[in-house]
Amino acid sequence: MEERRAKSFDGTIIAYQVFGSGTPLVVGNGVGVDWRGLGDFVDRLAGRRQLILWDYRGTFRSGRPTEDGDLGPTVHGRDLEAVLDAEGIATPLDYLGWSMGAQVGFELLRLRPGTLRRFIVLSGTTGKPADSMLGLSHLGPAVRLALRLGLRHHRMVNAVLRRAPDLPLFLEMMKRVGWVHPECDEQTFMVMVRGVAATDKEIYLRCLLGLVDHDASDVAATIDVPVLILAGDRDLATPLKMARRMHAAIPSSELVVLPGCTHYSVVEQPALVCREVERFLAED
């Protein structure tokens, strides 16, 4: 792996990582997770392609934004533009977006129509995830209120969540409530969790506030390239019904349901996810 830097539109320095060689596959991660949180998934794909991932602004090795503005998918899409320009990647290119990374992919299409050759949406949505979390359409206002209160008291939130992964029953609780499958790769899942716990909660909550009301349904309706939608049938964060709705809105899409998987299929069934990704990218 080689880590590199790109200067974004407002001067913020964006750290990104390049793995392997060959045809590039750009991967947009979940907020608060970097490449280490994908574990075996990265190793499997990097053996066949050049993988490019980046750290969202204000997280891990990327610079902190200089202003207190929006940190939603549109801004991260502009940061991705800077990474692509720094690498000199010719378009169209292949893109995989997991969780928030999917919405960043839709924003990249808004910013640069015709950029993508193939688009993989993994446990993602076209927008407004707060309105469908846990499969309940009426949770949106409560989610938004909780995030705004959390941001107001982000130092307290930071102090509490930094300690959460060290609680004796933390992982068992996550499994019992159905947030992650009982047979997940525990070590990699905890790398994800610790990454979120260590992320500056002001940045993290600003990202989530930008995410929950983001809407790219207008972009989805214009997509004419192949789209693979991978969705876990036990996903509480982006439930299967959201994937079905997205599939109906994008005529060029294919929906594959991952049985027994939650939002974290990359640490639950990495071999299955990689097989589907490779199959899709190999199609004419």
Backbone as CSV, one residue per row, in Angstrom:
resi,resn,N_x,N_y,N_z,CA_x,CA_y,CA_z,C_x,C_y,C_z
1,MET,0.831,-1.196,0.000,0.000,0.000,0.000,0.873,1.256,0.000
2,GLU,0.485,2.223,-0.776,1.180,3.511,-0.792,0.183,4.607,-0.458
3,GLU,0.526,5.449,0.505,-0.358,6.557,0.870,0.108,7.835,0.185
4,ARG,-0.855,8.562,-0.356,-0.547,9.779,-1.095,-1.441,10.917,-0.606
5,ARG,-1.227,12.119,-1.126,-1.986,13.298,-0.707,-2.510,14.049,-1.923
6,ALA,-3.673,14.659,-1.762,-4.260,15.513,-2.798,-4.805,16.761,-2.125
7,LYS,-4.724,17.891,-2.798,-5.279,19.138,-2.273,-6.672,19.330,-2.866
8,SER,-7.667,19.466,-2.001,-9.047,19.590,-2.460,-9.376,21.038,-2.825
9,PHE,-10.630,21.268,-3.197,-11.063,22.552,-3.749,-10.832,23.733,-2.811
10,ASP,-10.889,23.492,-1.483,-10.723,24.573,-0.516,-9.371,24.537,0.181
11,GLY,-8.457,23.729,-0.340,-7.123,23.636,0.238,-6.955,22.524,1.258
12,THR,-8.046,21.859,1.654,-7.948,20.755,2.605,-7.135,19.616,1.992
13,ILE,-6.200,19.066,2.752,-5.363,17.980,2.258,-6.079,16.650,2.523
14,ILE,-6.252,15.878,1.465,-6.945,14.596,1.528,-5.925,13.471,1.379
15,ALA,-5.895,12.576,2.373,-5.016,11.400,2.310,-5.746,10.275,1.603
16,TYR,-5.045,9.597,0.701,-5.650,8.450,0.033,-4.623,7.340,-0.118
17,GLN,-5.128,6.120,-0.290,-4.283,4.939,-0.317,-4.460,4.202,-1.646
18,VAL,-3.362,3.691,-2.162,-3.370,2.951,-3.428,-2.809,1.554,-3.157
19,PHE,-3.582,0.544,-3.530,-3.198,-0.857,-3.342,-3.102,-1.548,-4.698
20,GLY,-2.085,-2.365,-4.880,-2.001,-3.221,-6.057,-1.818,-2.462,-7.352
21,SER,-2.115,-3.166,-8.448,-1.958,-2.580,-9.782,-3.037,-3.144,-10.695
22,GLY,-3.165,-2.528,-11.859,-4.177,-2.970,-12.800,-5.269,-1.941,-12.977
23,THR,-6.426,-2.387,-13.430,-7.563,-1.493,-13.646,-8.040,-0.939,-12.304
24,PRO,-8.172,0.380,-12.180,-8.540,0.949,-10.875,-9.985,0.642,-10.478
25,LEU,-10.172,0.421,-9.182,-11.493,0.374,-8.555,-11.434,1.338,-7.380
26,VAL,-12.224,2.395,-7.448,-12.252,3.394,-6.379,-13.303,2.969,-5.357
27,VAL,-12.944,3.016,-4.084,-13.828,2.551,-3.014,-14.123,3.693,-2.052
28,GLY,-15.400,4.029,-1.914,-15.857,5.015,-0.939,-16.321,4.300,0.315
29,ASN,-15.740,4.636,1.438,-15.952,3.907,2.678,-17.128,4.463,3.475
30,GLY,-17.425,3.790,4.592,-18.385,4.318,5.551,-17.710,5.382,6.398
31,VAL,-18.493,6.319,6.926,-17.918,7.400,7.736,-17.347,6.811,9.025
32,GLY,-16.139,7.255,9.383,-15.473,6.757,10.572,-14.716,5.462,10.366
33,VAL,-14.646,4.991,9.126,-13.948,3.737,8.808,-12.901,4.023,7.737
34,ASP,-11.696,3.509,7.926,-10.692,3.625,6.867,-10.398,2.240,6.307
35,TRP,-9.373,2.123,5.480,-9.109,0.864,4.773,-8.868,-0.301,5.724
36,ARG,-8.322,-0.021,6.910,-8.036,-1.099,7.856,-9.325,-1.759,8.360
37,GLY,-10.411,-1.004,8.355,-11.678,-1.541,8.811,-12.361,-2.446,7.812
38,LEU,-11.788,-2.586,6.606,-12.348,-3.491,5.606,-11.634,-4.833,5.577
39,GLY,-10.482,-4.895,6.233,-9.792,-6.169,6.427,-9.599,-6.997,5.171
40,ASP,-10.074,-8.232,5.222,-9.892,-9.229,4.173,-10.500,-8.785,2.849
41,PHE,-11.506,-7.936,2.923,-12.172,-7.440,1.717,-11.173,-6.702,0.820
42,VAL,-10.343,-5.854,1.408,-9.327,-5.120,0.647,-8.302,-6.085,0.058
43,ASP,-7.839,-7.028,0.858,-6.829,-7.979,0.390,-7.326,-8.787,-0.801
44,ARG,-8.561,-9.227,-0.752,-9.117,-10.038,-1.843,-9.195,-9.250,-3.140
45,LEU,-9.696,-8.021,-3.075,-9.867,-7.237,-4.304,-8.538,-6.704,-4.831
46,ALA,-7.628,-6.358,-3.931,-6.349,-5.795,-4.374,-5.498,-6.818,-5.109
47,GLY,-5.811,-8.090,-4.975,-5.065,-9.099,-5.705,-5.386,-9.115,-7.188
48,ARG,-6.454,-8.439,-7.575,-6.895,-8.456,-8.975,-6.942,-7.075,-9.623
49,ARG,-7.006,-6.014,-8.803,-7.160,-4.674,-9.317,-6.329,-3.683,-8.510
50,GLN,-6.217,-2.488,-9.043,-5.657,-1.401,-8.240,-6.814,-0.789,-7.446
51,LEU,-6.699,-0.803,-6.135,-7.730,-0.209,-5.275,-7.290,1.172,-4.830
52,ILE,-8.231,2.110,-4.854,-7.965,3.469,-4.380,-9.037,3.816,-3.353
53,LEU,-8.615,4.098,-2.130,-9.506,4.531,-1.067,-9.011,5.868,-0.541
54,TRP,-9.869,6.620,0.127,-9.426,7.881,0.716,-10.077,8.080,2.083
55,ASP,-9.437,8.916,2.897,-9.948,9.256,4.228,-10.795,10.521,4.108
56,TYR,-12.024,10.449,4.591,-12.873,11.640,4.550,-12.227,12.777,5.336
57,ARG,-12.445,13.987,4.870,-11.830,15.161,5.505,-12.132,15.193,7.010
58,GLY,-11.093,15.504,7.766,-11.229,15.570,9.210,-11.094,14.236,9.913
59,THR,-10.918,13.139,9.150,-10.796,11.823,9.770,-9.462,11.182,9.385
60,PHE,-8.961,10.340,10.280,-7.725,9.591,10.064,-6.604,10.528,9.608
61,ARG,-6.050,10.350,8.412,-4.872,11.122,8.026,-5.195,12.323,7.133
62,SER,-6.456,12.548,6.817,-6.833,13.729,6.030,-6.912,14.959,6.923
63,GLY,-6.700,16.126,6.297,-6.725,17.369,7.048,-8.118,17.749,7.511
64,ARG,-8.151,18.534,8.564,-9.409,19.029,9.094,-9.875,20.210,8.251
65,PRO,-11.167,20.270,7.897,-11.651,21.414,7.112,-11.483,22.708,7.894
66,THR,-11.207,23.778,7.184,-10.926,25.058,7.834,-12.187,25.814,8.223
67,GLU,-13.338,25.421,7.690,-14.595,26.109,7.988,-15.606,25.127,8.571
68,ASP,-16.634,25.670,9.234,-17.640,24.852,9.896,-18.854,24.600,8.998
69,GLY,-18.623,24.384,7.730,-19.723,24.195,6.793,-20.168,22.748,6.671
70,ASP,-20.851,22.476,5.590,-21.424,21.163,5.322,-20.331,20.088,5.203
71,LEU,-20.612,18.925,5.773,-19.718,17.783,5.610,-20.489,16.586,5.070
72,GLY,-21.464,16.864,4.223,-22.258,15.806,3.629,-21.608,15.228,2.385
73,PRO,-22.308,14.319,1.708,-21.747,13.621,0.547,-21.277,14.531,-0.585
74,THR,-21.882,15.720,-0.739,-21.455,16.613,-1.824,-20.011,17.052,-1.628
75,VAL,-19.658,17.436,-0.406,-18.287,17.872,-0.118,-17.311,16.713,-0.304
76,HIS,-17.687,15.533,0.158,-16.804,14.374,0.004,-16.656,13.998,-1.474
77,GLY,-17.703,14.237,-2.265,-17.600,14.009,-3.704,-16.584,14.935,-4.340
78,ARG,-16.522,16.177,-3.866,-15.538,17.118,-4.397,-14.120,16.721,-3.971
79,ASP,-14.001,16.166,-2.756,-12.692,15.657,-2.333,-12.263,14.482,-3.214
80,LEU,-13.229,13.634,-3.554,-12.909,12.511,-4.441,-12.461,13.015,-5.810
81,GLU,-13.072,14.070,-6.292,-12.609,14.675,-7.546,-11.123,15.021,-7.466
82,ALA,-10.721,15.591,-6.333,-9.308,15.977,-6.165,-8.403,14.757,-6.194
83,VAL,-8.849,13.645,-5.583,-8.062,12.414,-5.592,-7.920,11.885,-7.016
84,LEU,-9.020,11.868,-7.751,-8.977,11.373,-9.131,-8.066,12.235,-9.992
85,ASP,-8.119,13.543,-9.786,-7.257,14.441,-10.557,-5.788,14.226,-10.192
86,ALA,-5.525,14.022,-8.907,-4.146,13.813,-8.466,-3.565,12.532,-9.053
87,GLU,-4.403,11.518,-9.196,-3.957,10.239,-9.754,-3.955,10.243,-11.281
88,GLY,-4.592,11.240,-11.872,-4.673,11.285,-13.331,-5.476,10.133,-13.899
89,ILE,-6.519,9.713,-13.193,-7.315,8.559,-13.628,-8.244,8.964,-14.765
90,ALA,-8.127,8.227,-15.856,-9.002,8.485,-17.005,-10.366,7.875,-16.714
91,THR,-11.401,8.591,-17.078,-12.761,8.065,-16.913,-13.223,7.480,-18.237
92,PRO,-14.226,6.623,-18.243,-15.019,6.200,-17.085,-14.285,5.179,-16.219
93,LEU,-14.632,5.168,-14.930,-13.973,4.284,-13.976,-15.011,3.488,-13.197
94,ASP,-14.527,2.480,-12.491,-15.392,1.638,-11.668,-15.351,2.151,-10.236
95,TYR,-16.515,2.155,-9.587,-16.626,2.711,-8.242,-17.483,1.809,-7.374
96,LEU,-17.011,1.581,-6.156,-17.783,0.853,-5.151,-17.985,1.759,-3.948
97,GLY,-19.236,1.964,-3.576,-19.538,2.779,-2.412,-20.240,1.957,-1.350
98,TRP,-19.608,1.881,-0.165,-20.230,1.189,0.956,-20.786,2.229,1.923
99,SER,-22.037,2.048,2.348,-22.675,2.931,3.310,-22.653,4.371,2.764
100,MET,-22.088,5.342,3.499,-22.075,6.711,2.998,-21.339,6.819,1.680
101,GLY,-20.390,5.918,1.446,-19.652,5.959,0.187,-20.535,5.825,-1.032
102,ALA,-21.688,5.168,-0.884,-22.620,5.053,-2.004,-23.183,6.421,-2.366
103,GLN,-23.577,7.186,-1.343,-24.120,8.513,-1.613,-23.057,9.451,-2.187
104,VAL,-21.805,9.257,-1.782,-20.713,10.028,-2.379,-20.595,9.691,-3.867
105,GLY,-20.801,8.411,-4.209,-20.760,8.010,-5.615,-21.843,8.688,-6.437
106,PHE,-23.042,8.794,-5.879,-24.112,9.501,-6.587,-23.748,10.970,-6.782
107,GLU,-23.101,11.560,-5.773,-22.693,12.962,-5.908,-21.593,13.131,-6.941
108,LEU,-20.706,12.143,-7.048,-19.673,12.216,-8.086,-20.333,12.241,-9.464
109,LEU,-21.392,11.447,-9.626,-22.117,11.460,-10.901,-22.796,12.802,-11.141
110,ARG,-23.247,13.449,-10.077,-23.839,14.779,-10.238,-22.778,15.790,-10.655
111,LEU,-21.595,15.678,-10.026,-20.516,16.621,-10.313,-19.892,16.381,-11.679
112,ARG,-19.749,15.091,-12.019,-19.087,14.738,-13.278,-19.892,13.657,-14.000
113,PRO,-20.944,14.047,-14.682,-21.738,13.043,-15.414,-20.856,12.273,-16.387
114,GLY,-21.104,10.987,-16.483,-20.311,10.162,-17.387,-19.019,9.658,-16.783
115,THR,-18.801,9.920,-15.477,-17.556,9.518,-14.833,-17.434,8.011,-14.685
116,LEU,-18.551,7.327,-14.423,-18.478,5.917,-14.041,-18.767,4.968,-15.198
117,ARG,-18.007,3.867,-15.200,-18.278,2.758,-16.119,-19.242,1.773,-15.478
118,ARG,-18.966,1.449,-14.232,-19.836,0.583,-13.436,-19.863,1.112,-12.003
119,PHE,-21.000,0.943,-11.353,-21.229,1.504,-10.025,-21.771,0.388,-9.132
120,ILE,-21.084,0.142,-8.006,-21.520,-0.873,-7.043,-21.974,-0.166,-5.775
121,VAL,-23.224,-0.383,-5.411,-23.797,0.191,-4.194,-23.892,-0.926,-3.164
122,LEU,-23.101,-0.832,-2.103,-23.063,-1.860,-1.059,-23.654,-1.286,0.225
123,SER,-24.820,-1.800,0.618,-25.497,-1.321,1.829,-25.615,0.195,1.813
124,GLY,-26.137,0.714,0.718,-26.268,2.156,0.571,-27.663,2.551,0.144
125,THR,-27.825,3.827,-0.139,-29.114,4.362,-0.545,-28.888,5.608,-1.381
126,THR,-29.928,6.019,-2.107,-29.836,7.266,-2.858,-29.995,8.473,-1.948
127,GLY,-30.509,8.272,-0.748,-30.611,9.412,0.148,-31.630,9.270,1.256
128,LYS,-31.561,10.237,2.178,-32.430,10.348,3.348,-32.535,9.053,4.143
129,PRO,-31.403,8.494,4.550,-31.446,7.245,5.307,-32.146,7.366,6.648
130,ALA,-32.186,8.573,7.221,-32.841,8.733,8.529,-34.311,8.367,8.471
131,ASP,-34.918,8.502,7.285,-36.352,8.250,7.167,-36.701,6.772,7.042
132,SER,-35.691,5.909,6.978,-35.974,4.475,6.845,-35.147,3.608,7.777
133,MET,-34.383,4.207,8.672,-33.563,3.411,9.591,-34.428,2.465,10.410
134,LEU,-33.904,1.285,10.639,-34.587,0.235,11.395,-35.891,-0.194,10.736
135,GLY,-36.090,0.238,9.468,-37.315,-0.123,8.770,-38.509,0.695,9.192
136,LEU,-38.280,1.795,9.938,-39.370,2.621,10.464,-39.323,3.994,9.811
137,SER,-40.391,4.373,9.147,-40.401,5.626,8.383,-40.554,6.860,9.259
138,HIS,-40.952,6.710,10.525,-41.232,7.878,11.362,-40.078,8.258,12.289
139,LEU,-38.916,7.611,12.147,-37.794,7.890,13.045,-36.985,9.123,12.646
140,GLY,-37.188,9.624,11.429,-36.368,10.713,10.908,-36.212,11.894,11.853
141,PRO,-37.309,12.482,12.349,-37.176,13.646,13.239,-36.375,13.343,14.499
142,ALA,-36.574,12.157,15.072,-35.833,11.797,16.288,-34.345,11.642,15.999
143,VAL,-34.008,11.048,14.845,-32.598,10.880,14.464,-31.938,12.240,14.289
144,ARG,-32.623,13.151,13.604,-32.058,14.485,13.373,-31.865,15.238,14.687
145,LEU,-32.848,15.141,15.580,-32.746,15.814,16.869,-31.581,15.252,17.672
146,ALA,-31.443,13.938,17.691,-30.356,13.302,18.442,-28.998,13.740,17.909
147,LEU,-28.860,13.837,16.587,-27.585,14.246,16.002,-27.272,15.702,16.320
148,ARG,-28.284,16.566,16.279,-28.056,17.981,16.602,-27.665,18.154,18.069
149,LEU,-28.337,17.415,18.961,-27.978,17.479,20.378,-26.574,16.920,20.605
150,GLY,-26.259,15.823,19.903,-24.929,15.254,20.022,-23.856,16.218,19.574
151,LEU,-24.119,16.934,18.485,-23.148,17.899,17.982,-22.960,19.046,18.970
152,ARG,-24.043,19.474,19.601,-23.946,20.550,20.586,-23.077,20.136,21.766
153,HIS,-23.120,18.851,22.098,-22.357,18.343,23.240,-21.310,17.317,22.761
154,HIS,-20.644,17.633,21.668,-19.767,16.653,21.028,-18.596,16.234,21.908
155,ARG,-18.141,17.111,22.800,-17.031,16.717,23.675,-17.463,15.613,24.638
156,MET,-18.678,15.723,25.153,-19.190,14.681,26.037,-19.398,13.376,25.265
157,VAL,-19.952,13.488,24.058,-20.157,12.306,23.213,-18.826,11.644,22.913
158,ASN,-17.823,12.460,22.637,-16.497,11.940,22.332,-15.932,11.154,23.519
159,ALA,-16.074,11.700,24.715,-15.538,11.046,25.903,-16.220,9.702,26.158
160,VAL,-17.543,9.650,25.935,-18.286,8.417,26.182,-17.961,7.357,25.136
161,LEU,-18.015,7.737,23.845,-17.856,6.750,22.776,-16.427,6.248,22.632
162,ARG,-15.472,7.019,23.056,-14.090,6.533,23.002,-13.891,5.324,23.906
163,ARG,-14.690,5.244,24.966,-14.551,4.140,25.918,-15.462,2.953,25.590
164,ALA,-16.470,3.178,24.757,-17.480,2.142,24.508,-16.898,0.817,24.022
165,PRO,-15.958,0.806,23.062,-15.448,-0.492,22.573,-14.749,-1.329,23.630
166,ASP,-14.335,-0.697,24.735,-13.621,-1.431,25.778,-14.561,-2.038,26.816
167,LEU,-15.858,-1.781,26.701,-16.807,-2.375,27.630,-16.831,-3.887,27.425
168,PRO,-16.868,-4.665,28.489,-16.759,-6.129,28.378,-17.778,-6.774,27.452
169,LEU,-19.015,-6.287,27.438,-20.069,-6.932,26.666,-20.436,-6.151,25.402
170,PHE,-19.557,-5.239,24.990,-19.910,-4.383,23.846,-20.208,-5.198,22.588
171,LEU,-19.282,-6.064,22.193,-19.458,-6.827,20.961,-20.661,-7.757,21.065
172,GLU,-20.822,-8.386,22.214,-21.962,-9.284,22.404,-23.276,-8.523,22.288
173,MET,-23.314,-7.306,22.792,-24.523,-6.495,22.692,-24.830,-6.147,21.241
174,MET,-23.804,-5.788,20.473,-23.999,-5.477,19.060,-24.583,-6.673,18.312
175,LYS,-24.148,-7.861,18.672,-24.668,-9.063,18.037,-26.108,-9.339,18.472
176,ARG,-26.385,-9.162,19.744,-27.710,-9.495,20.262,-28.803,-8.587,19.717
177,VAL,-28.488,-7.322,19.489,-29.498,-6.404,18.948,-29.610,-6.509,17.431
178,GLY,-28.757,-7.333,16.809,-28.831,-7.531,15.370,-28.089,-6.516,14.542
179,TRP,-27.222,-5.713,15.197,-26.478,-4.698,14.451,-25.409,-5.334,13.564
180,VAL,-24.858,-6.465,14.012,-23.874,-7.205,13.232,-24.162,-8.690,13.424
181,HIS,-23.822,-9.498,12.409,-24.105,-10.930,12.462,-23.244,-11.606,13.540
182,PRO,-23.800,-12.580,14.263,-23.038,-13.271,15.318,-21.748,-13.918,14.835
183,GLU,-21.677,-14.279,13.540,-20.482,-14.955,13.035,-19.607,-14.031,12.184
184,CYS,-19.619,-12.751,12.511,-18.786,-11.803,11.766,-17.314,-12.009,12.112
185,ASP,-16.451,-11.400,11.312,-15.023,-11.350,11.633,-14.878,-10.338,12.774
186,GLU,-14.815,-10.837,13.998,-14.850,-9.966,15.167,-13.682,-8.986,15.197
187,GLN,-12.514,-9.462,14.831,-11.329,-8.604,14.897,-11.472,-7.401,13.963
188,THR,-11.916,-7.649,12.720,-12.050,-6.556,11.764,-13.205,-5.639,12.150
189,PHE,-14.308,-6.216,12.619,-15.430,-5.382,13.043,-15.001,-4.437,14.157
190,MET,-14.197,-4.920,15.089,-13.752,-4.056,16.177,-12.759,-3.001,15.697
191,VAL,-12.031,-3.289,14.615,-11.192,-2.243,14.016,-12.092,-1.118,13.492
192,MET,-13.194,-1.498,12.846,-14.175,-0.498,12.407,-14.669,0.324,13.596
193,VAL,-15.108,-0.387,14.628,-15.695,0.270,15.794,-14.694,1.225,16.445
194,ARG,-13.456,0.773,16.592,-12.454,1.629,17.219,-12.119,2.841,16.353
195,GLY,-12.212,2.677,15.028,-12.010,3.821,14.149,-13.082,4.874,14.365
196,VAL,-14.341,4.424,14.460,-15.443,5.356,14.732,-15.263,6.005,16.105
197,ALA,-14.892,5.182,17.101,-14.729,5.694,18.461,-13.650,6.759,18.541
198,ALA,-12.593,6.605,17.731,-11.472,7.540,17.783,-11.689,8.785,16.939
199,THR,-12.673,8.757,16.052,-12.925,9.898,15.168,-13.451,11.089,15.967
200,ASP,-12.948,12.255,15.665,-13.433,13.489,16.294,-14.953,13.557,16.124
201,LYS,-15.681,13.593,17.245,-17.142,13.496,17.154,-17.789,14.741,16.566
202,GLU,-17.125,15.873,16.613,-17.676,17.037,15.923,-17.700,16.772,14.417
203,ILE,-16.597,16.273,13.892,-16.522,15.933,12.472,-17.495,14.806,12.142
204,TYR,-17.489,13.771,12.955,-18.331,12.596,12.707,-19.810,12.976,12.671
205,LEU,-20.260,13.753,13.642,-21.673,14.127,13.706,-22.052,15.109,12.597
206,ARG,-21.126,15.963,12.206,-21.399,16.845,11.064,-21.549,16.032,9.779
207,CYS,-20.723,14.983,9.640,-20.865,14.091,8.483,-22.237,13.413,8.493
208,LEU,-22.645,12.918,9.665,-23.929,12.236,9.757,-25.094,13.190,9.502
209,LEU,-24.997,14.414,9.985,-26.064,15.391,9.728,-26.168,15.704,8.240
210,GLY,-25.032,15.771,7.559,-25.056,15.979,6.117,-25.575,14.771,5.372
211,LEU,-25.388,13.598,5.983,-25.777,12.344,5.346,-27.273,12.071,5.441
212,VAL,-27.866,12.303,6.623,-29.224,11.819,6.860,-30.270,12.474,5.969
213,ASP,-30.016,13.707,5.524,-30.987,14.387,4.661,-30.516,14.510,3.217
214,HIS,-29.387,13.896,2.922,-28.891,13.935,1.547,-29.844,13.182,0.625
215,ASP,-30.117,13.734,-0.539,-31.045,13.104,-1.484,-30.471,13.176,-2.893
216,ALA,-30.210,12.007,-3.471,-29.682,11.932,-4.833,-30.644,11.171,-5.738
217,SER,-31.927,11.166,-5.384,-32.898,10.442,-6.206,-32.984,11.012,-7.612
218,ASP,-32.724,12.315,-7.758,-32.750,12.906,-9.090,-31.604,12.377,-9.944
219,VAL,-30.456,12.101,-9.305,-29.316,11.539,-10.028,-29.597,10.097,-10.424
220,ALA,-30.177,9.341,-9.500,-30.467,7.932,-9.769,-31.318,7.756,-11.013
221,ALA,-32.252,8.661,-11.212,-33.162,8.553,-12.349,-32.464,8.762,-13.686
222,THR,-31.246,9.338,-13.674,-30.532,9.633,-14.926,-29.447,8.608,-15.251
223,ILE,-29.208,7.651,-14.357,-28.090,6.716,-14.537,-28.380,5.740,-15.672
224,ASP,-27.413,5.618,-16.582,-27.588,4.684,-17.699,-26.426,3.696,-17.801
225,VAL,-25.617,3.600,-16.736,-24.528,2.618,-16.701,-24.946,1.475,-15.777
226,PRO,-24.319,0.308,-15.909,-24.684,-0.817,-15.037,-24.429,-0.512,-13.559
227,VAL,-25.410,-0.844,-12.730,-25.319,-0.625,-11.283,-25.622,-1.949,-10.584
228,LEU,-24.738,-2.353,-9.687,-24.970,-3.538,-8.861,-25.324,-3.073,-7.458
229,ILE,-26.489,-3.475,-6.980,-26.927,-3.138,-5.628,-26.808,-4.392,-4.763
230,LEU,-25.949,-4.335,-3.756,-25.754,-5.444,-2.822,-26.367,-5.042,-1.481
231,ALA,-27.311,-5.857,-1.007,-28.038,-5.485,0.200,-28.187,-6.676,1.131
232,GLY,-27.883,-6.478,2.403,-28.079,-7.518,3.398,-29.536,-7.577,3.824
233,ASP,-30.056,-8.778,3.992,-31.468,-8.887,4.367,-31.700,-8.656,5.863
234,ARG,-30.612,-8.398,6.633,-30.750,-8.073,8.049,-30.184,-6.698,8.370
235,ASP,-30.056,-5.872,7.358,-29.460,-4.543,7.511,-30.446,-3.613,8.227
236,LEU,-30.068,-3.108,9.404,-30.925,-2.181,10.146,-30.669,-0.730,9.767
237,ALA,-29.463,-0.412,9.284,-29.121,0.967,8.950,-29.702,1.379,7.598
238,THR,-29.561,0.522,6.590,-30.158,0.757,5.264,-30.943,-0.502,4.897
239,PRO,-32.177,-0.614,5.383,-32.959,-1.844,5.216,-33.176,-2.238,3.760
240,LEU,-33.477,-3.497,3.564,-33.636,-4.070,2.229,-34.670,-3.314,1.399
241,LYS,-35.697,-2.793,2.053,-36.724,-2.078,1.287,-36.145,-0.844,0.592
242,MET,-35.101,-0.247,1.167,-34.454,0.891,0.525,-33.729,0.435,-0.735
243,ALA,-33.103,-0.738,-0.668,-32.417,-1.283,-1.841,-33.421,-1.606,-2.946
244,ARG,-34.562,-2.168,-2.569,-35.586,-2.486,-3.570,-36.111,-1.213,-4.227
245,ARG,-36.277,-0.164,-3.438,-36.740,1.110,-3.978,-35.713,1.693,-4.952
246,MET,-34.452,1.602,-4.590,-33.380,2.096,-5.451,-33.313,1.283,-6.742
247,HIS,-33.447,-0.017,-6.620,-33.441,-0.898,-7.787,-34.555,-0.525,-8.757
248,ALA,-35.738,-0.218,-8.237,-36.865,0.167,-9.094,-36.628,1.515,-9.774
249,ALA,-35.845,2.378,-9.130,-35.610,3.722,-9.670,-34.501,3.774,-10.706
250,ILE,-33.628,2.746,-10.730,-32.496,2.740,-11.666,-32.686,1.589,-12.646
251,PRO,-33.155,1.864,-13.852,-33.453,0.797,-14.811,-32.267,-0.107,-15.128
252,SER,-31.057,0.430,-15.061,-29.863,-0.345,-15.429,-29.273,-1.106,-14.239
253,SER,-30.037,-1.246,-13.152,-29.491,-1.861,-11.941,-29.854,-3.325,-11.809
254,GLU,-29.032,-4.017,-11.027,-29.231,-5.412,-10.639,-29.187,-5.471,-9.121
255,LEU,-30.142,-6.134,-8.504,-30.177,-6.260,-7.049,-29.792,-7.671,-6.637
256,VAL,-28.802,-7.773,-5.750,-28.404,-9.053,-5.179,-28.582,-8.960,-3.664
257,VAL,-29.406,-9.831,-3.104,-29.640,-9.857,-1.663,-28.637,-10.802,-1.015
258,LEU,-27.964,-10.320,0.013,-26.958,-11.098,0.727,-27.621,-11.723,1.954
259,PRO,-27.892,-13.010,1.914,-28.643,-13.647,3.002,-27.878,-13.652,4.328
260,GLY,-28.575,-13.284,5.385,-27.989,-13.300,6.714,-27.083,-12.128,7.021
261,CYS,-26.914,-11.190,6.076,-25.966,-10.091,6.267,-26.659,-8.839,6.789
262,THR,-25.922,-8.091,7.598,-26.370,-6.806,8.102,-25.716,-5.702,7.259
263,HIS,-25.555,-4.536,7.862,-24.884,-3.418,7.193,-23.395,-3.710,6.989
264,TYR,-22.898,-4.757,7.654,-21.458,-5.024,7.684,-21.102,-6.306,6.951
265,SER,-21.679,-6.495,5.792,-21.420,-7.708,5.004,-19.948,-7.859,4.658
266,VAL,-19.202,-6.753,4.609,-17.776,-6.836,4.267,-16.967,-7.571,5.332
267,VAL,-17.501,-7.663,6.567,-16.806,-8.431,7.609,-17.602,-9.675,8.000
268,GLU,-18.716,-9.895,7.321,-19.540,-11.070,7.589,-19.401,-12.116,6.482
269,GLN,-19.445,-11.637,5.237,-19.320,-12.523,4.085,-18.404,-11.885,3.036
270,PRO,-17.133,-11.609,3.379,-16.258,-10.924,2.420,-16.038,-11.715,1.139
271,ALA,-15.957,-13.045,1.230,-15.743,-13.854,0.029,-16.938,-13.746,-0.906
272,LEU,-18.144,-13.808,-0.367,-19.358,-13.692,-1.179,-19.456,-12.312,-1.824
273,VAL,-19.215,-11.274,-1.038,-19.286,-9.910,-1.580,-18.262,-9.733,-2.697
274,CYS,-17.033,-10.207,-2.485,-15.988,-10.078,-3.510,-16.339,-10.849,-4.774
275,ARG,-16.925,-12.039,-4.635,-17.328,-12.808,-5.823,-18.355,-12.037,-6.637
276,GLU,-19.314,-11.431,-5.973,-20.336,-10.665,-6.694,-19.732,-9.434,-7.357
277,VAL,-18.827,-8.776,-6.658,-18.165,-7.599,-7.229,-17.354,-7.980,-8.460
278,GLU,-16.564,-9.033,-8.353,-15.715,-9.456,-9.471,-16.557,-9.924,-10.653
279,ARG,-17.626,-10.645,-10.377,-18.527,-11.088,-11.461,-19.090,-9.894,-12.215
280,PHE,-19.555,-8.923,-11.459,-20.177,-7.738,-12.064,-19.172,-6.926,-12.884
281,LEU,-17.974,-6.734,-12.340,-16.973,-5.925,-13.046,-16.433,-6.642,-14.289
282,ALA,-16.526,-7.956,-14.321,-16.011,-8.720,-15.467,-16.997,-8.788,-16.621
283,GLU,-18.242,-8.395,-16.399,-19.254,-8.478,-17.448,-18.966,-7.482,-18.562
284,ASP,-19.326,-7.863,-19.771,-19.123,-6.986,-20.925,-20.106,-5.813,-20.888
